[in-house]
Amino acid sequence: MTVEETLKSVIRDVPDFPKPGIIFKDITPIMLNPKVSEEILDHLVELYKDQHIDIIAGIESRGFLFGFPLAIRLGVPFVLIRKKGKLPYNKISHDYELEYGTSTIEMHVDAVKPGQRVLIHDDLLATGGSAAAAAHLIRKCGGEIAGFNFLVGLDFLEGKTKLKEFSNNIINLATY
């Protein structure tokens, strides 16, 4: 079975969450299966071990689940990209549009140095808003976007289009 087939066999559809008409792709069953989790992590390592990644940045909070272990396995630092007000040290921020309103994400000012190649990781690519905002933060620090990685991509929402401004290296392990 491919990694995509494995993911699709364990990801649970939750209808009408967080609101009516939405079918939520729930990745929490992955965490209940250490074998599947290890398979995903091994696959991610194979994808990125030769791509000269200097840092992995995970987007709060599900981007931390595989982003941090991947950083450990690749021997590179891990950067937290969090919602406004969650980081304790000096930070930079970026505002971005949501479906209904705006949001702000932040990163510590010393997390990325000029010229470092950063892989941005999250659990799901929908419209691309939070991943693009993360890319803006990294660029504000002088970092280069090495690519984006997501466990799940919802292609019908065309999030990849928004991210191509930063990198064409956009990988979804499972696509719907």
Secondary structure, 3 states (H helix, E strand, C coil): CCHHHHHHHHCEEEECCCCCCCEEEECHHHHCCHHHHHHHHHHHHHHHCCCCCCEEEEECCCHHHHHHHHHHHHCCCEEEEEECCCCCCCEEEEEEEECCEEEEEEEECCCCCCCCEEEEEEEEECCCHHHHHHHHHHHHCCCEEEEEEEEEECHHHCHHHHHCCCCCCEEEEEEC
